[in-house]
Amino acid sequence: MSILNRRLAVAATSVAAAATGLVAGPAQAAPASSPSSSSGHVVFVQNDDPAGNTVVAYDRTASGGLRQVGSYPTGGLGGVLAGSVVDHLASEGSLTYDKASGLLFAVNAGSNTVTVFAVRGDRLTRVQVIGSGGSFPVSVTAHGDRVFVLNARGGGSVQGFRLAGGRLARVSGWHRGLGLDPAQTPEFTSTPGQIGFTPDGEQLVVTTKNGGNSILVYRVLPGRLRAPVETSLPGTVPFGFDFDGAGHLAVAEVGPNAVATFDVADNGTLTARDLAATSQAATCWVVARGSTLYASNAGSATLSSYRVGPAGELSALGTTGTDKGTVDATVSSDGSYLYVQAGLAGIVDAFRIGGDGSLNATGSVTVPNAAGAEGIVAL
């Protein structure tokens, strides 16, 4: 069966059905974290609090759990898209770490700004708060001396910044409006979902969710962006994405509740490789660890795991329960742990990753004032 026919075959689950399932699914009682000392690995979580956005720092304990060690106001406000339940930004990647510069970037959706933090171990120093170049920033990505922000409201927009001396400077030619309908409802499914660089840093990928049902690829040139190459994916609601170790683009598609893989050509065109239905509800986020993918199913309180083959083919590895409202996730820098936000109550669940990609729960923490939050990074 062709990928197109398979896509149509699994598209029976509507976006409305996915939205109504956002609070469904059994909760998992994860074991408590050990109070032992940190192993030297850190997790930062953004709470997106409309009263004052904050990044909370956690050390990883010897047993694989998390222990809070700090709390850092961003100097901006969180925000809430209309209709959202467990992810008020309805996006992936609202918190991004750039290893080369040692900087952490956080969006402040409620105040239309981006915060830059210097990272020293598990401590943060706020060095800048700058306008996002649009309304309601929801996702941020960095590569080399370039940082790009995705703004969700006002039809959506992309804004780029030059990074120098630990600070951002807006580049006027790196701005593009997305032309989405700002009046389309529900708002949280109609705004763009994520922005991210391709592994070589030459192109930007943007998903438009139900606002455009497409994936846009922009080539980044000095001082300007080329017009995007648009791949239309009717009814799929492309949301979050990541690149596996071989450079395949993996996308969570909410319409059919599926994970799709693509190749991204140098000219920005996408070639579909495979599609796998999760048989879960509200499949919106996906994160890669080498050749393994973990897709978050917000409506089922589960993670779906897949192995990606050399040609982008997908093999299911199983389903793992989480706390309710499974949203954004991140893999530790040593590849040993997966940390997943469960947005209904603002919980982060920790899992040890086995050699075969399997997940074993090691603990959970409740992040202060983080119900509905998105944004997590592991170092």
C-alpha positions as CSV (number, residue, x, y, z in Angstrom):
1,M,0.0,0.0,0.0
2,S,1.4,3.4,-0.9
3,I,2.2,6.0,1.8
4,L,-0.6,8.2,0.5
5,N,-3.2,5.4,0.8
6,R,-1.9,4.5,4.2
7,R,-2.2,8.1,5.3
8,L,-5.8,8.2,4.2
9,A,-6.5,4.9,5.9
10,V,-5.4,6.1,9.3
11,A,-6.9,9.6,9.0
12,A,-10.3,8.7,10.5
13,T,-9.5,10.1,13.9
14,S,-10.5,13.8,13.7
15,V,-8.8,16.7,15.4
16,A,-11.9,17.3,17.5
17,A,-11.7,13.7,18.8
18,A,-8.1,14.2,19.7
19,A,-8.9,17.4,21.5
20,T,-11.6,15.8,23.6
21,G,-9.3,13.1,24.6
22,L,-6.7,15.4,26.1
23,V,-7.6,14.5,29.7
24,A,-8.3,10.9,29.1
25,G,-6.1,7.9,30.0
26,P,-5.0,6.3,33.2
27,A,-2.4,8.0,35.4
28,Q,0.8,6.1,36.2
29,A,2.1,6.1,39.7
30,A,5.8,6.5,39.1
31,P,8.3,5.6,41.9
32,A,9.6,8.4,44.0
33,S,13.0,9.9,43.3
34,S,16.0,9.0,45.4
35,P,17.3,11.8,47.6
36,S,20.9,10.9,46.7
37,S,23.3,13.3,45.1
38,S,23.2,14.4,41.5
39,S,25.0,12.4,38.8
40,G,26.0,15.7,37.1
41,H,23.1,15.7,34.6
42,V,20.6,18.5,34.6
43,V,17.0,19.0,33.4
44,F,15.4,22.4,32.9
45,V,11.6,22.8,32.7
46,Q,9.6,25.9,31.8
47,N,6.4,26.4,33.6
48,D,4.8,28.9,31.2
49,D,3.0,30.6,34.1
50,P,0.9,33.6,32.9
51,A,1.7,35.4,36.2
52,G,5.5,35.0,35.6
53,N,7.3,32.5,33.4
54,T,9.9,30.5,35.3
55,V,12.5,27.9,34.4
56,V,12.9,25.3,37.1
57,A,16.2,23.3,37.4
58,Y,16.6,19.7,38.4
59,D,19.5,17.5,39.1
60,R,19.3,13.8,38.1
61,T,19.7,11.6,41.2
62,A,21.7,8.3,41.3
63,S,18.4,6.3,40.9
64,G,17.4,8.3,37.8
65,G,14.8,10.5,39.4
66,L,14.9,14.3,39.6
67,R,15.6,16.7,42.5
68,Q,14.8,20.4,42.3
69,V,17.8,22.7,42.8
70,G,16.8,26.1,41.5
71,S,14.1,28.3,40.1
72,Y,14.8,31.1,37.6
73,P,12.2,33.8,36.5
74,T,12.5,34.6,32.8
75,G,11.5,38.2,33.2
76,G,8.5,37.5,31.0
77,L,5.0,36.0,31.1
78,G,3.6,32.7,30.0
79,G,0.5,32.5,27.8
80,V,-2.5,30.3,27.0
81,L,-4.0,29.6,23.6
82,A,-7.8,29.4,23.5
83,G,-9.0,25.9,23.7
84,S,-5.8,24.4,25.0
85,V,-6.0,21.9,27.9
86,V,-2.6,20.2,28.7
87,D,-0.3,22.3,26.5
88,H,-1.1,26.0,26.6
89,L,1.4,26.9,23.9
90,A,0.3,24.0,21.6
91,S,3.9,23.6,20.4
92,E,7.1,21.7,20.7
93,G,10.5,23.3,21.5
94,S,9.6,26.4,23.6
95,L,12.8,25.9,25.6
96,T,16.1,25.3,23.7
97,Y,19.7,24.8,24.8
98,D,22.7,25.6,22.6
99,K,25.7,23.6,23.7
100,A,28.2,25.6,21.7
101,S,27.4,28.9,23.4
102,G,26.2,27.4,26.7
103,L,23.0,29.4,26.4
104,L,19.4,28.5,27.1
105,F,16.6,30.2,25.2
106,A,13.0,30.5,26.6
107,V,9.9,31.9,24.9
108,N,7.6,34.2,26.9
109,A,4.3,33.8,25.0
110,G,2.4,36.2,27.2
111,S,4.8,39.1,26.8
112,N,6.0,38.5,23.2
113,T,9.7,38.1,24.3
114,V,12.5,35.6,24.4
115,T,14.9,35.2,27.4
116,V,18.5,34.3,27.1
117,F,20.1,32.4,30.1
118,A,23.8,31.6,30.6
119,V,24.1,28.0,31.8
120,R,26.6,27.0,34.5
121,G,26.0,23.4,35.6
122,D,22.5,23.5,37.1
123,R,22.5,27.3,37.6
124,L,21.1,29.9,35.2
125,T,22.0,33.6,34.9
126,R,19.6,35.8,32.9
127,V,21.5,37.9,30.4
128,Q,18.8,39.3,28.1
129,V,15.1,39.6,27.4
130,I,14.3,40.6,23.8
131,G,11.2,41.1,21.7
132,S,10.3,38.0,19.7
133,G,9.5,39.9,16.5
134,G,5.9,38.9,16.5
135,S,3.0,37.9,18.7
136,F,2.9,34.9,21.1
137,P,6.2,33.1,20.6
138,V,5.9,29.3,21.0
139,S,9.1,27.6,19.7
140,V,12.8,28.5,19.4
141,T,15.7,26.9,17.7
142,A,19.5,27.6,17.6
143,H,22.4,26.7,15.3
144,G,25.8,28.4,15.4
145,D,25.3,32.1,15.6
146,R,21.7,32.0,14.4
147,V,18.5,31.8,16.6
148,F,15.0,31.6,15.1
149,V,11.7,32.1,16.9
150,L,8.2,30.9,15.8
151,N,5.4,33.3,16.7
152,A,1.9,31.8,16.8
153,R,-0.6,34.7,16.7
154,G,-1.3,37.3,14.1
155,G,-1.2,34.7,11.3
156,G,2.1,33.3,12.6
157,S,5.6,34.5,11.8
158,V,9.3,33.5,11.8
159,Q,11.9,35.8,13.2
160,G,15.7,35.3,13.1
161,F,18.4,36.7,15.4
162,R,22.2,36.9,15.2
163,L,23.9,35.7,18.3
164,A,27.1,37.5,19.4
165,G,28.7,37.9,22.8
166,G,25.9,35.9,24.4
167,R,23.2,38.3,23.2
168,L,20.7,38.3,20.4
169,A,20.2,41.0,17.7
170,R,17.2,40.9,15.4
171,V,17.9,40.6,11.7
172,S,15.1,42.3,9.8
173,G,15.6,40.2,6.6
174,W,15.1,37.0,8.7
175,H,11.4,37.7,9.2
176,R,8.6,35.9,7.3
177,G,4.9,36.0,7.9
178,L,3.1,32.6,7.6
179,G,-0.2,34.0,6.4
180,L,-2.4,31.7,8.5
181,D,-5.9,32.7,9.3
182,P,-5.8,34.3,12.8
183,A,-9.6,33.9,13.2
184,Q,-9.6,30.2,12.6
185,T,-10.9,28.2,15.6
186,P,-10.1,26.4,17.8
187,E,-7.0,28.6,18.2
188,F,-4.8,25.9,19.8
189,T,-5.0,23.6,16.7
190,S,-4.8,26.4,14.2
191,T,-1.5,28.0,15.2
192,P,2.0,26.8,14.0
193,G,3.6,24.0,16.0
194,Q,7.4,24.1,15.8
195,I,10.4,25.6,14.3
196,G,13.7,23.7,14.0
197,F,17.0,23.7,12.0
198,T,17.9,20.7,9.8
199,P,21.0,18.9,11.2
200,D,23.3,20.8,8.8
201,G,21.9,24.2,9.9
202,E,21.2,25.3,6.4
203,Q,17.4,25.1,6.4
204,L,14.5,25.8,8.8
205,V,11.5,23.5,9.2
206,V,8.1,24.9,10.3
207,T,4.9,22.9,10.9
208,T,1.6,24.8,10.6
209,K,-0.7,22.2,12.3
210,N,-4.4,22.7,11.2
211,G,-3.8,26.3,10.2
212,G,-2.2,25.1,7.0
213,N,-1.8,21.3,7.2
214,S,1.7,21.7,5.7
215,I,5.4,21.7,6.4
216,L,7.4,24.7,5.3
217,V,11.2,24.6,4.6
218,Y,13.2,27.8,4.5
219,R,16.8,28.1,3.3
220,V,18.7,30.5,5.6
221,L,20.9,33.0,3.6
222,P,22.9,35.9,4.9
223,G,20.4,38.5,5.9
224,R,17.4,36.9,4.3
225,L,15.2,33.8,4.0
226,R,14.3,32.2,0.7
227,A,10.6,31.8,0.1
228,P,9.6,28.5,1.7
229,V,9.1,25.2,-0.1
230,E,5.7,24.0,1.1
231,T,4.7,20.4,1.4
232,S,0.9,20.2,1.8
233,L,-0.4,17.3,3.9
234,P,-4.2,17.7,4.0
235,G,-5.9,16.6,7.1
236,T,-2.8,15.4,8.9
237,V,-2.2,18.4,11.3
238,P,1.6,18.1,11.4
239,F,2.7,19.2,14.9
240,G,6.0,18.4,16.6
241,F,9.1,17.0,14.9
242,D,12.7,15.9,15.4
243,F,15.5,14.5,13.3
244,D,16.8,11.0,13.9
245,G,20.5,10.1,13.9
246,A,20.5,9.5,10.2
247,G,18.9,12.8,9.4
248,H,15.3,11.6,8.7
249,L,12.6,14.1,9.6
250,A,10.1,12.5,12.0
251,V,6.8,14.3,12.4
252,A,3.9,13.7,14.7
253,E,0.6,14.0,12.8
254,V,-2.4,14.6,15.0
255,G,-5.1,14.1,12.3
256,P,-4.4,10.3,11.8
257,N,-2.6,10.0,15.2
258,A,0.6,8.8,13.5
259,V,4.3,9.3,13.1
260,A,5.6,10.0,9.6
261,T,9.2,10.0,8.3
262,F,10.6,12.2,5.5
263,D,13.8,13.0,3.7
264,V,14.6,16.7,3.4
265,A,16.4,17.6,0.1
266,D,18.8,20.4,-0.3
267,N,16.2,22.3,-2.3
268,G,13.6,22.0,0.6
269,T,11.4,19.3,-0.9
270,L,10.2,16.5,1.3
271,T,10.1,12.8,0.3
272,A,7.8,10.7,2.3
273,R,9.4,7.5,3.7
274,D,7.0,5.8,6.0
275,L,3.9,6.3,8.2
276,A,2.9,4.4,11.3
277,A,-0.4,4.8,13.2
278,T,0.0,5.0,17.0
279,S,-3.6,3.8,17.6
280,Q,-3.5,6.4,20.4
281,A,-5.2,9.8,20.9
282,A,-3.6,13.3,20.3
283,T,-0.2,12.2,18.9
284,C,1.4,15.6,18.9
285,W,5.1,15.5,20.0
286,V,8.0,13.4,19.0
287,V,11.7,13.2,20.1
288,A,14.5,11.1,18.7
289,R,17.4,9.2,20.4
290,G,19.6,8.1,17.6
291,S,17.4,5.7,15.5
292,T,14.7,5.5,18.2
293,L,11.6,7.8,18.3
294,Y,9.3,8.5,21.2
295,A,5.9,10.0,20.3
296,S,3.8,11.7,23.0
297,N,0.0,10.9,22.9
298,A,-1.6,13.5,25.1
299,G,-5.1,12.0,24.9
300,S,-4.0,8.5,25.9
301,A,-1.4,9.4,28.5
302,T,1.1,7.2,26.6
303,L,4.4,7.2,24.7
304,S,4.7,5.2,21.4
305,S,8.2,4.0,20.6
306,Y,9.6,3.3,17.1
307,R,12.8,2.2,15.5
308,V,13.7,4.0,12.3
309,G,15.4,1.9,9.6
310,P,18.1,3.1,7.1
311,A,15.5,4.1,4.6
312,G,13.2,5.8,7.1
313,E,11.0,2.7,7.6
314,L,9.3,2.5,11.0
315,S,9.1,-0.5,13.3
316,A,6.9,-0.3,16.4
317,L,8.6,-1.0,19.7
318,G,5.7,-0.7,22.1
319,T,3.6,1.7,24.2
320,T,4.5,3.1,27.7
321,G,2.1,4.8,30.1
322,T,2.7,8.2,31.6
323,D,0.9,10.6,33.8
324,K,-2.0,12.4,32.2
325,G,-1.6,14.9,29.3
326,T,1.7,13.6,27.8
327,V,3.3,16.5,25.9
328,D,6.9,17.6,25.2
329,A,9.9,15.3,26.0
330,T,13.7,15.4,25.9
331,V,16.5,12.8,26.0
332,S,19.5,13.3,28.4
333,S,22.8,14.1,26.8
334,D,24.2,10.7,27.6
335,G,21.2,9.0,25.9
336,S,20.3,7.1,29.1
337,Y,17.1,8.9,30.2
338,L,13.9,10.2,28.7
339,Y,12.0,13.0,30.5
340,V,8.4,13.7,29.6
341,Q,6.1,16.5,30.6
342,A,2.6,15.4,31.6
343,G,0.7,18.7,31.3
344,L,-2.5,18.0,33.0
345,A,-0.9,18.5,36.5
346,G,2.5,19.8,35.4
347,I,4.4,16.6,36.1
348,V,7.7,15.4,34.6
349,D,8.0,11.6,34.3
350,A,11.5,10.2,34.1
351,F,12.4,6.9,32.3
352,R,15.6,4.9,32.0
353,I,16.2,3.9,28.3
354,G,17.2,0.3,27.7
355,G,19.6,-0.8,25.1
356,D,16.6,-1.9,23.0
357,G,14.9,1.4,23.4
358,S,12.5,0.2,26.1
359,L,11.5,2.6,28.9
360,N,11.5,2.0,32.6
361,A,10.0,4.6,35.0
362,T,12.5,6.0,37.6
363,G,10.5,8.8,39.2
364,S,8.3,11.8,38.7
365,V,8.2,15.4,40.0
366,T,5.5,18.1,40.0
367,V,6.9,21.3,38.6
368,P,5.6,24.4,40.5
369,N,2.8,26.3,38.7
370,A,3.3,24.2,35.6
371,A,-0.1,22.8,34.7
372,G,-0.4,23.1,30.9
373,A,3.2,23.9,30.5
374,E,5.5,22.9,27.6
375,G,9.3,23.3,27.4
376,I,11.9,20.9,28.6
377,V,15.7,20.4,28.0
378,A,18.1,17.8,29.4
379,L,21.8,18.3,29.6
